[in-house]
Amino acid sequence: MEKTMDIFQKRKITYTLVFLSLILIFCGASLVTQFHLAEGIQSFPAALHWIFSNLIPDETAMERLPKILDKLVETALLSVAVTVLAGICAFFFSLLGSGITKIHWSINRLVRIVAAFFRNVPDVVWAMLLMFSFGQNILTGFFALFFTTFGLLTRAFIETIDEVSSNCVEALEATGGRFIHVVFQGILPSSLPGVITWVLYMIETNIRSSTLIGILTATGIGYLFDLYYKRLDFSSASLVVLSIVVLVLVIEGVSNKIRKVIL
């Protein structure tokens, strides 16, 4: 009983110290950045008043709706194309990094390092780097999204493939099945639901990311938002934001239905 009380007492002290440390970190960061929480909270009413006064789409904004929808479709199709291509490349690349395929450890390690590199460099950074070579165009945005998506999906697919039952793989190998037979008759059918789930998730993520990248590369729906915002045409800019929100919600709804079917 006393030991149990001691454990709870130690945990209580630990949680208290962690909580106080977080408060100190917040206060220190606020002092350095000159952020005042009270002033931020007090500014909310004025901010909401400005939003409802300036960010309501007017008649001029509605006239631009066809152009906005055209760029929105372009952004959505780019995100889908990038994700599907990156998913295909990542799946075959992840086979070399999975332990269940029994590839040499050096190749396995190299694949994981490459995937970690592409995954940990944000797509916005890729876009800024690639603009030096390709300029501001849709190709820059495509590669920026592709590299990050490839790294994320490779890591996710490695974990998905590692969860496949080794009995299925061993049974195919015992019957004389080659590597390609093991992949397409054992690993792929077993891991397909997880692979599709990750691809659908990345489509949703890339639609959001492509908006920001479009601002940098002057393409897609991000370019329109940047254009209207810099012209102080806030009603049109708000319509762009609303259209992006609707698109993301629609894509998420479709993805959820597909997940329910395959899972």
C-alpha positions in Angstrom: 0.0 0.0 0.0 2.8 2.4 0.9 4.7 1.5 -2.3 1.5 2.3 -4.3 1.2 5.7 -2.5 4.8 6.4 -3.2 4.4 5.7 -6.9 1.3 8.0 -7.1 3.2 10.7 -5.2 6.2 10.5 -7.6 3.9 10.7 -10.6 2.1 13.7 -9.1 5.4 15.5 -8.6 6.5 14.6 -12.1 3.3 15.9 -13.7 3.5 19.1 -11.7 7.1 19.7 -12.7 6.3 19.1 -16.4 3.3 21.4 -16.2 5.3 24.2 -14.5 8.1 23.7 -17.1 5.6 24.2 -20.0 4.3 27.3 -18.3 7.9 28.7 -18.0 8.7 27.8 -21.6 5.5 29.6 -22.7 6.3 32.7 -20.6 9.9 32.8 -21.9 8.8 32.4 -25.5 6.2 35.2 -25.0 8.8 37.6 -23.6 11.2 36.9 -26.5 8.6 37.3 -29.2 6.7 40.0 -27.4 3.5 38.1 -27.6 0.7 39.1 -25.2 -2.0 36.6 -24.7 -4.4 39.0 -23.1 -4.2 41.5 -26.0 -4.7 38.6 -28.4 -7.9 37.5 -26.7 -9.2 41.1 -26.5 -8.6 41.6 -30.3 -11.0 38.7 -31.1 -14.2 40.8 -31.3 -12.6 43.3 -33.6 -11.2 40.6 -35.8 -14.6 38.8 -36.1 -16.2 42.2 -37.0 -13.6 42.7 -39.7 -14.1 39.2 -41.1 -17.9 39.6 -41.4 -17.5 43.0 -42.9 -14.8 42.2 -45.5 -14.8 38.5 -46.2 -18.3 38.0 -47.4 -18.3 37.1 -51.2 -20.1 39.9 -53.1 -21.5 40.0 -56.7 -18.0 40.7 -58.2 -16.6 37.7 -56.4 -19.4 35.5 -57.7 -18.6 36.5 -61.2 -15.2 35.1 -60.7 -16.5 31.8 -59.5 -16.0 29.9 -62.8 -12.4 30.9 -62.9 -12.0 29.9 -59.3 -13.6 26.5 -59.9 -11.3 26.0 -62.9 -8.2 26.5 -60.8 -9.7 24.5 -58.0 -10.1 21.5 -60.3 -6.6 22.0 -61.6 -5.3 21.9 -58.0 -7.3 18.8 -57.2 -6.2 16.9 -60.3 -2.6 17.8 -59.6 -2.8 16.5 -56.0 -4.4 13.2 -57.2 -1.8 12.8 -60.0 1.1 13.4 -57.6 -0.2 11.1 -54.9 -1.0 8.2 -57.3 2.4 8.4 -59.0 4.2 8.8 -55.7 2.2 6.0 -54.2 3.2 3.6 -57.0 6.8 4.5 -56.8 6.8 4.4 -53.0 5.2 0.9 -52.9 7.8 -0.7 -55.0 10.6 1.2 -53.2 9.2 0.2 -49.8 9.5 -3.5 -50.8 13.3 -3.0 -50.6 13.0 -1.4 -47.2 10.6 -4.0 -45.6 12.0 -6.7 -43.5 9.4 -9.3 -44.7 10.9 -9.3 -48.2 14.3 -10.4 -46.8 16.3 -7.9 -48.9 20.0 -7.4 -47.9 20.2 -5.3 -44.8 22.4 -2.6 -46.5 19.7 -2.0 -49.1 17.0 -2.1 -46.5 18.9 0.6 -44.5 19.6 2.8 -47.5 15.9 2.8 -48.5 14.9 3.9 -45.0 17.5 6.7 -45.0 16.3 8.0 -48.4 12.7 7.9 -47.3 13.5 9.7 -44.1 15.4 12.4 -46.1 12.5 13.1 -48.5 10.0 12.9 -45.6 11.7 15.3 -43.3 12.2 18.1 -45.9 8.9 20.0 -46.1 7.2 20.4 -49.5 7.4 24.2 -49.2 11.2 23.9 -48.8 11.3 21.7 -51.9 9.3 24.2 -53.8 11.7 27.0 -52.9 14.7 24.9 -53.9 13.2 23.7 -57.2 12.2 27.3 -58.2 15.9 28.0 -58.8 15.9 25.2 -61.5 12.4 25.1 -62.9 11.1 28.6 -62.1 7.5 29.4 -61.1 5.4 26.8 -62.9 3.3 23.7 -62.3 6.2 21.4 -62.7 7.9 22.9 -59.6 4.8 22.3 -57.6 4.4 18.8 -58.9 8.0 17.8 -57.9 7.7 19.5 -54.5 4.6 17.6 -53.6 6.0 14.4 -55.2 9.2 14.3 -53.1 7.5 14.8 -49.8 4.6 12.4 -50.6 7.1 9.8 -51.8 9.0 9.9 -48.5 5.9 9.8 -46.3 4.3 7.0 -48.3 7.5 4.9 -48.4 7.7 5.0 -44.7 4.0 4.2 -44.2 4.1 1.4 -46.8 7.2 -0.2 -45.1 5.2 -0.4 -41.9 2.1 -1.6 -43.7 4.0 -4.4 -45.5 5.8 -5.4 -42.3 2.4 -6.1 -40.7 1.7 -8.7 -43.4 1.6 -12.3 -42.1 5.0 -14.0 -42.7 3.2 -17.3 -43.1 1.7 -16.2 -46.5 5.1 -15.2 -47.8 6.8 -18.4 -46.5 4.1 -20.5 -48.1 4.7 -18.9 -51.5 8.4 -19.3 -51.2 8.1 -22.9 -50.1 6.1 -23.7 -53.3 8.9 -22.2 -55.5 7.4 -18.7 -55.9 9.8 -16.1 -57.1 10.0 -12.5 -55.7 7.5 -11.2 -58.1 5.0 -13.9 -57.2 5.5 -13.2 -53.5 4.8 -9.5 -54.1 1.7 -9.7 -56.3 0.2 -12.9 -54.8 1.1 -12.4 -51.2 2.2 -9.0 -50.1 0.0 -6.8 -52.4 -3.4 -8.4 -51.6 -2.7 -8.4 -47.9 -1.5 -4.9 -47.7 -3.8 -3.3 -50.3 -6.4 -1.9 -47.8 -3.7 -0.1 -45.8 -2.0 1.2 -49.0 -5.3 2.6 -50.3 -6.0 4.2 -47.0 -2.7 6.0 -46.9 -3.0 7.1 -50.5 -6.5 8.6 -49.8 -5.1 10.4 -46.7 -2.2 11.9 -48.8 -4.6 13.1 -51.4 -6.5 15.1 -48.8 -3.2 16.4 -47.4 -1.8 17.4 -50.8 -4.8 19.4 -51.7 -4.2 21.5 -48.6 -0.4 21.7 -49.3 -0.8 22.5 -53.0 -2.7 25.7 -52.1 0.3 27.0 -50.2 2.8 25.8 -52.9 0.6 27.5 -55.5 1.3 30.8 -53.9 5.0 30.2 -54.3 4.9 28.8 -57.8 2.1 31.1 -59.1 -0.1 28.2 -60.1 -3.5 26.7 -59.2 -5.9 28.0 -56.7 -3.1 29.3 -54.5 -2.1 31.8 -57.2 -5.7 33.2 -57.4 -5.8 33.6 -53.6 -2.4 35.4 -53.7 -3.6 37.6 -56.6 -6.8 38.7 -55.0 -5.3 39.2 -51.6 -2.5 41.4 -52.9 -5.1 43.5 -54.8 -7.0 43.8 -51.5 -10.0 42.1 -53.1 -10.9 40.3 -49.9 -14.4 39.2 -51.0 -12.9 37.2 -53.9 -10.1 35.9 -51.7 -12.7 34.7 -49.2 -14.5 32.9 -52.0 -11.3 31.1 -52.9 -10.9 30.0 -49.2 -14.5 28.8 -49.0 -14.1 26.8 -52.2 -11.0 25.1 -50.8 -12.8 24.2 -47.6 -15.7 22.7 -49.6 -13.3 20.7 -51.8 -11.5 19.3 -48.8 -14.7 18.3 -47.1 -16.0 16.6 -50.3 -12.7 14.7 -50.7 -12.7 13.7 -47.1 -16.3 12.4 -47.4 -15.5 10.4 -50.5 -12.4 9.0 -48.8 -14.3 7.9 -45.7 -16.8 6.1 -47.9 -14.1 4.3 -49.8 -12.4 3.3 -46.5 -15.6 1.8 -45.2 -15.9 -0.3 -48.4 -12.3 -1.6 -48.4 -11.9 -2.1 -44.6 
